[in-house]
Amino acid sequence: MGKLFDIALVFEYMPAIVSRISVTLLIVSVSVGGGTLLGLLLATVRLYRVPVLNALAVFYISFVRGTPVIIQMFIVYYGFPILLNNFGVNINRWDKLYFVLIAYALNNAAFMAEIIRSAIASVPAGQTEAAWSVGLSGFQTFRRIVLPQAFFIAFPAFGTRVINAMQDTSLAFTLGILDMLGQAEAIGIRTYHVLEGYVVVALVFIAASLLLEKGFAWAGKKLLPAVG
C-alpha cells in the first residue's frame, strides 16, 4: 500500500491544477462585474424606495444572503431552463459554465447592493443640501458630491467581497466545471491520491487571497488618502 500523503505529488500535480486558475479568474471577474452592475440597480431601487420593486429587492437580497451559494447555483442550473422554456427559449444545451457565471453574478449582486446602498447612505445629507443650495442639480450632486465619497467608503468592503467571491468559486466543480478543484478531483479519482491535490488548491487560494488583500490595501492607500 502506498503512502497516504506524498509531498512529491504536491509538486507533480501543481502545474496541472494551477493551469485551471483561468477558469476561476473568469468566474470571479464576470460575476463581480455583473454583480456590481446589478447591485447598483438594486441599491438605487432601495435608496429611492421604488414602489413594489423595493419590496422585491429586499426579498431578493434576503434570499441570496440567507441561502448557500451552492443552492442558488443548482436553482439557476435546473430552474432557469424550465422558466425560460415557458417563454419559448431553450437553453438546455448551454455550457454549464454559463449557468455558473449567472449564479455567481446574481449572488454577488445582493452583497454589492448592500455595500453600495450603505456607502451612499453614509454620505451626510447636509452635503447634498449644500450642493443644492449652490445650484447643482440632483444628478450633478450625485455624480460630483455623493458618488466619489460613496466610492471611498465602499472600497474596503468591495475588496473583501471580491476575495470572498473568489473563495466561493470552489463550489463550481459540483456542476462539473473543470476549475482548480475540479482538476484536483479528477486527478484524485485517477491516482487515488486526493489529499495532495487539495493541498495544492489550498495553497493557490491562500496565495491569491493574500495578493488580492495586499493589492486592495495598496490601492486603498493610493486612491483614498483622505480616508486612510
Secondary structure, DSSP 4 states (H G I P E B T S, - for coil): ---S--HHHHHHHHHHHHTTHHHHHHHHHHHHHHHHHHHHHHHHHHHTT-TTHHHHHHHHHHHHHHS-HHHHHHHHHHHHHHHHHTTT---TTS-HHHHHHHHHHHHHHHHHHHHHHHHHHHS-HHHHHHHHHTT--HHHHIIIIIHHHHHHHHHHHHHHHHHHHHHHGGGGGGGT--SHHHHHHHHHHHHS--HHHHHHHHHHHHHHHHHHHHHHHHHHHHH-TTT-
